[in-house]
Amino acid sequence: MTKGTKSGQFSPISLEALELIARDKKDPRLLLAYLGLARHTTMNDLDGRGPNMLTGAGAEKVRVLTGCGTPVATGMVNALAGMGLIKKPTAGLPVNQARWAMQHQGTVNIPHALIDGGIGNAEGIGRLLKAGATNEVVVCAIMLLINCYALHDLEMFGGVDHQKIWRRWDHSTSPEGDGVRVTAEPITDTANTKFIIKIVGSMGEKLDEKGNSSVFWKAFELLKDTGLFYEVVTSISIEGERTPIRVNDFHAVGADSSLLEAASGLGVGFYVHKDNDRSEPESCWFYLPSEPEKLIGIWRLRFRCATPETAKGVKLDWSRVDDAIAAMCEKGVLYSA
């Protein structure tokens, strides 16, 4: 069976294999080379090891993905073979599906769109190579991104697990009818220390003597600046229910539900500076039917896998926004047209 390139299609990638490359080689193009080979694995079990263990991709796919010449691309494929990450397959298998045999089982689903963009048009992960960052920062960014895919669940978290990495928002409330008016502004990007240690440790690095990692936050900023993930400002109730308040990304508006977008005609809330929209300062105010426990920025991945969990998460967002609007109309916080 041939894998297509329709939106949402994905392949499993070995995080262990990527960690070996990041730690031993620290070469971002070699990481992309491995991702390119893994993206083109076949779902057919041709050698008895299961699906997604054989790839028809080789140096040409690596050349296109990384933007290098054929000799360099061939060298990268040989380097992966020298590390034992890929091997020649069993003789007699069709080369278009079995040019190389992957040696690590994929554990993290990665959407094809993330890989297929390449450096030529900078649509996918290849844009990281064009940003002018150091190899160390790009390697860290790739490892952070893949780990974020491992933690991304729209149904459970509304994006990347917000106990691992999130953005702090400060908020205050005042009564409005039987509901509340919330005024909010962002404070700082934050990550769990154990999560930072895991990411920098995957490339053989450690935190500094103060328990910080400059390369981690440079990698984070690179992912944010290149648009590979974006923020959804989210209200979390005392009962733990999430309501997306606003999507800090122009491209996702209309695709991702949010309170400020869905109820804009009802005057549910505004950016403090209306003409400023998503630019700084980012303060905003909005109504809610009840007091939130906290307000945080949840990071959501640009390219997503079309899984049942993703579909359920998108549907859940829309229903929670609709429920919040209905509750505020019942409580006299809003008046529907």
C-alpha positions as CSV (number, residue, x, y, z in Angstrom):
1,M,0.0,0.0,0.0
2,T,1.4,3.4,-1.0
3,K,1.3,6.3,1.4
4,G,-0.3,9.4,0.0
5,T,0.2,13.0,0.9
6,K,-3.3,14.0,1.8
7,S,-3.7,16.4,4.7
8,G,-3.4,14.6,8.1
9,Q,-1.7,11.4,6.8
10,F,1.2,10.3,9.0
11,S,4.0,7.8,9.6
12,P,5.5,6.6,12.9
13,I,9.0,7.9,13.7
14,S,11.5,6.4,16.1
15,L,12.3,8.9,18.8
16,E,15.1,6.6,20.0
17,A,16.8,6.8,16.6
18,L,16.6,10.6,16.5
19,E,18.1,10.8,20.0
20,L,21.1,8.7,18.8
21,I,21.7,11.1,15.9
22,A,21.2,14.2,18.0
23,R,23.6,13.0,20.7
24,D,26.3,11.4,18.6
25,K,26.3,13.6,15.4
26,K,24.5,16.9,16.4
27,D,23.7,17.4,12.7
28,P,20.2,18.8,11.9
29,R,20.4,17.7,8.3
30,L,21.1,14.1,9.4
31,L,18.0,14.3,11.6
32,L,16.0,15.5,8.6
33,A,17.5,12.8,6.4
34,Y,16.3,10.1,8.9
35,L,12.8,11.7,9.1
36,G,12.6,11.7,5.3
37,L,13.4,8.0,5.1
38,A,11.0,7.1,7.9
39,R,8.2,9.2,6.3
40,H,8.4,7.1,3.2
41,T,8.2,3.7,4.9
42,T,5.7,1.3,3.4
43,M,2.7,0.0,5.3
44,N,3.2,-3.4,3.7
45,D,4.9,-6.0,5.8
46,L,7.4,-7.4,3.2
47,D,10.0,-8.9,5.5
48,G,8.0,-10.2,8.5
49,R,9.0,-7.3,10.8
50,G,5.7,-5.5,10.5
51,P,4.6,-2.3,8.7
52,N,6.7,0.9,8.5
53,M,10.0,-1.0,8.7
54,L,11.0,-0.7,5.0
55,T,11.5,2.5,3.0
56,G,11.7,3.1,-0.7
57,A,13.4,6.5,-0.1
58,G,17.1,7.1,-0.5
59,A,19.6,9.8,-1.3
60,E,17.3,11.6,-3.8
61,K,14.6,12.2,-1.1
62,V,17.2,13.4,1.3
63,R,18.6,15.8,-1.3
64,V,15.2,17.4,-1.9
65,L,14.4,17.6,1.8
66,T,17.7,19.1,3.0
67,G,18.6,21.2,-0.1
68,C,22.0,19.6,-0.4
69,G,23.8,18.1,-3.5
70,T,23.6,14.4,-4.4
71,P,27.0,13.5,-3.1
72,V,26.2,15.0,0.3
73,A,22.8,13.4,0.4
74,T,24.4,10.0,-0.4
75,G,26.9,10.6,2.4
76,M,24.1,11.3,4.9
77,V,22.4,8.1,3.9
78,N,25.6,6.2,4.3
79,A,26.2,7.9,7.7
80,L,22.8,6.6,8.9
81,A,23.8,3.1,7.7
82,G,27.1,3.4,9.5
83,M,25.3,4.2,12.7
84,G,23.2,1.0,12.3
85,L,19.9,3.0,12.0
86,I,19.2,1.6,8.5
87,K,20.5,-1.5,6.7
88,K,20.2,-3.1,3.3
89,P,16.9,-5.1,3.1
90,T,16.4,-8.8,2.4
91,A,17.3,-9.5,-1.3
92,G,14.5,-9.7,-3.8
93,L,12.2,-7.1,-2.3
94,P,10.8,-4.3,-4.6
95,V,13.3,-1.4,-4.4
96,N,10.5,1.2,-4.6
97,Q,9.3,0.0,-1.2
98,A,12.4,-1.6,0.3
99,R,15.5,0.4,-0.6
100,W,16.5,0.4,3.1
101,A,15.4,-1.5,6.2
102,M,14.7,0.7,9.3
103,Q,16.2,-0.7,12.5
104,H,14.0,1.1,15.0
105,Q,10.3,0.7,15.4
106,G,8.4,4.0,15.0
107,T,6.8,5.3,18.2
108,V,5.7,8.9,17.4
109,N,3.3,9.7,14.6
110,I,4.5,12.6,12.4
111,P,2.2,14.1,9.7
112,H,3.6,13.8,6.2
113,A,2.9,17.6,5.6
114,L,5.6,18.4,8.2
115,I,8.2,16.5,6.2
116,D,7.0,17.1,2.6
117,G,7.4,20.8,2.6
118,G,11.2,20.6,2.6
119,I,13.6,23.5,2.4
120,G,12.8,24.4,-1.2
121,N,9.6,26.2,-0.3
122,A,10.1,26.3,3.5
123,E,6.6,24.9,4.1
124,G,7.5,22.2,6.5
125,I,10.3,21.3,9.0
126,G,12.9,22.2,6.4
127,R,12.2,25.9,7.2
128,L,14.3,25.4,10.4
129,L,17.4,25.1,8.2
130,K,16.7,28.5,6.6
131,A,16.3,30.5,9.8
132,G,20.0,31.2,10.3
133,A,20.2,29.5,13.7
134,T,23.2,27.5,14.9
135,N,23.3,23.7,14.3
136,E,23.0,23.2,18.1
137,V,19.8,25.3,18.3
138,V,18.2,23.6,15.2
139,V,19.0,20.1,16.6
140,C,17.4,21.1,19.8
141,A,14.4,22.5,18.0
142,I,13.9,19.3,16.0
143,M,14.1,17.2,19.2
144,L,11.7,19.6,21.0
145,L,9.3,19.5,18.1
146,I,9.2,15.7,17.9
147,N,8.8,15.4,21.6
148,C,5.9,17.8,21.4
149,Y,4.3,15.5,18.8
150,A,4.6,12.7,21.3
151,L,2.7,14.9,23.9
152,H,0.2,16.5,21.5
153,D,-3.4,15.4,22.1
154,L,-6.3,17.8,21.2
155,E,-8.9,15.7,23.1
156,M,-7.0,15.3,26.4
157,F,-4.9,18.5,26.5
158,G,-6.1,20.9,23.8
159,G,-2.6,20.7,22.2
160,V,0.7,19.8,23.8
161,D,0.5,18.6,27.4
162,H,0.4,21.9,29.3
163,Q,2.0,20.3,32.3
164,K,5.2,20.0,30.3
165,I,5.3,23.3,28.4
166,W,2.9,26.3,28.5
167,R,2.6,30.1,28.7
168,R,1.6,31.8,31.9
169,W,-1.2,34.3,31.8
170,D,-2.2,36.6,34.7
171,H,-5.9,37.3,35.1
172,S,-8.3,39.2,37.3
173,T,-12.1,39.0,37.4
174,S,-15.1,41.2,38.2
175,P,-18.9,40.3,38.4
176,E,-20.9,40.6,35.2
177,G,-24.5,39.6,35.5
178,D,-24.4,36.1,37.0
179,G,-21.1,35.5,35.2
180,V,-17.7,37.2,35.3
181,R,-15.6,39.6,33.2
182,V,-12.0,38.4,32.9
183,T,-9.0,40.7,32.1
184,A,-5.9,38.9,31.1
185,E,-2.3,39.5,30.0
186,P,0.6,37.1,29.3
187,I,3.5,36.7,31.7
188,T,6.1,34.3,30.4
189,D,6.8,31.1,28.6
190,T,7.3,28.2,31.0
191,A,8.4,24.5,30.9
192,N,8.6,21.7,33.4
193,T,12.3,21.3,34.5
194,K,12.1,17.5,33.9
195,F,10.9,18.2,30.4
196,I,13.7,20.6,29.6
197,I,16.2,18.1,31.0
198,K,14.7,15.4,28.7
199,I,15.1,17.6,25.6
200,V,18.6,18.8,26.2
201,G,19.6,15.4,27.5
202,S,18.5,13.9,24.2
203,M,21.3,15.8,22.5
204,G,23.9,15.0,25.2
205,E,23.6,18.4,27.0
206,K,22.9,19.4,30.6
207,L,21.4,22.3,32.4
208,D,23.8,25.0,33.6
209,E,24.8,25.6,37.2
210,K,21.6,27.7,37.7
211,G,19.3,25.0,36.3
212,N,18.7,26.8,33.0
213,S,19.2,26.0,29.4
214,S,19.7,28.8,26.9
215,V,19.7,26.4,23.9
216,F,16.2,25.0,24.9
217,W,14.6,28.5,24.9
218,K,16.4,29.5,21.7
219,A,15.0,26.3,20.1
220,F,11.6,27.1,21.5
221,E,11.7,30.6,20.0
222,L,12.8,29.2,16.7
223,L,9.8,26.8,16.5
224,K,7.5,29.7,17.5
225,D,9.1,32.1,15.0
226,T,8.9,29.6,12.1
227,G,5.2,28.9,12.9
228,L,5.6,25.2,13.6
229,F,3.4,25.6,16.7
230,Y,1.1,28.4,17.9
231,E,-0.7,29.4,21.1
232,V,-4.3,28.9,22.1
233,V,-5.1,31.0,25.1
234,T,-7.3,28.7,27.2
235,S,-9.5,29.1,30.3
236,I,-9.5,26.1,32.7
237,S,-12.4,25.9,35.1
238,I,-12.2,24.7,38.7
239,E,-13.8,21.5,37.4
240,G,-10.9,21.1,34.9
241,E,-12.9,21.9,31.7
242,R,-11.1,23.9,29.0
243,T,-12.5,26.7,26.9
244,P,-10.4,28.1,24.1
245,I,-10.5,31.9,24.4
246,R,-8.5,33.0,21.4
247,V,-6.2,31.6,18.8
248,N,-2.9,33.5,18.5
249,D,-2.4,32.5,14.9
250,F,-4.0,34.1,11.8
251,H,-3.8,30.9,9.7
252,A,-5.7,28.8,12.3
253,V,-8.6,31.2,12.7
254,G,-11.7,29.6,11.3
255,A,-10.2,26.1,11.6
256,D,-9.7,26.2,15.4
257,S,-12.6,27.3,17.5
258,S,-12.3,30.2,20.1
259,L,-14.6,32.3,22.2
260,L,-13.4,35.6,20.8
261,E,-13.8,34.4,17.2
262,A,-17.1,32.6,17.6
263,A,-18.9,35.3,19.6
264,S,-17.3,38.4,18.2
265,G,-20.7,39.8,17.2
266,L,-22.1,39.4,20.7
267,G,-19.4,41.6,22.2
268,V,-18.0,38.7,24.3
269,G,-14.6,40.3,24.5
270,F,-11.8,42.2,22.8
271,Y,-8.1,42.7,22.6
272,V,-7.3,45.8,24.7
273,H,-6.0,47.5,21.6
274,K,-8.5,46.6,18.9
275,D,-6.3,47.9,16.1
276,N,-3.4,45.9,17.4
277,D,-5.0,42.5,17.2
278,R,-2.4,39.8,17.9
279,S,0.5,42.1,18.1
280,E,2.0,43.4,21.4
281,P,0.6,44.3,23.9
282,E,-1.4,41.1,24.0
283,S,-3.8,42.0,26.8
284,C,-7.5,41.1,26.3
285,W,-10.7,40.9,28.2
286,F,-13.7,38.6,27.8
287,Y,-16.7,37.2,29.6
288,L,-17.2,33.8,31.0
289,P,-20.2,32.1,32.7
290,S,-18.2,31.4,35.8
291,E,-14.8,32.1,37.5
292,P,-11.9,30.3,35.9
293,E,-9.3,28.6,38.0
294,K,-6.5,29.7,35.6
295,L,-5.7,31.0,32.2
296,I,-2.8,29.5,30.2
297,G,-1.4,29.4,26.7
298,I,-1.5,25.9,25.3
299,W,0.8,25.2,22.4
300,R,-0.8,23.6,19.3
301,L,1.1,22.0,16.4
302,R,0.8,23.6,13.0
303,F,0.7,20.2,11.1
304,R,-1.4,17.6,12.8
305,C,-2.1,13.8,12.3
306,A,-5.7,12.9,11.3
307,T,-6.5,10.6,14.2
308,P,-9.8,10.0,16.0
309,E,-8.4,11.9,19.0
310,T,-7.7,14.9,16.8
311,A,-11.2,14.9,15.4
312,K,-12.7,14.5,18.9
313,G,-10.6,17.4,20.2
314,V,-11.7,19.7,17.4
315,K,-15.3,18.9,18.0
316,L,-14.9,19.3,21.7
317,D,-13.5,22.8,21.3
318,W,-16.5,23.9,19.2
319,S,-19.0,22.4,21.7
320,R,-17.3,24.0,24.7
321,V,-17.3,27.4,23.0
322,D,-21.0,27.0,22.1
323,D,-21.8,25.9,25.7
324,A,-20.0,28.9,27.2
325,I,-22.0,31.3,24.9
326,A,-25.3,29.6,25.7
327,A,-24.6,29.7,29.5
328,M,-23.7,33.4,29.3
329,C,-26.9,34.2,27.4
330,E,-28.9,32.3,30.1
331,K,-27.1,34.2,32.9
332,G,-27.6,37.7,31.3
333,V,-24.0,38.1,30.6
334,L,-24.6,38.2,26.9
335,Y,-27.7,39.0,24.8
336,S,-28.0,37.0,21.6
337,A,-29.3,38.7,18.5
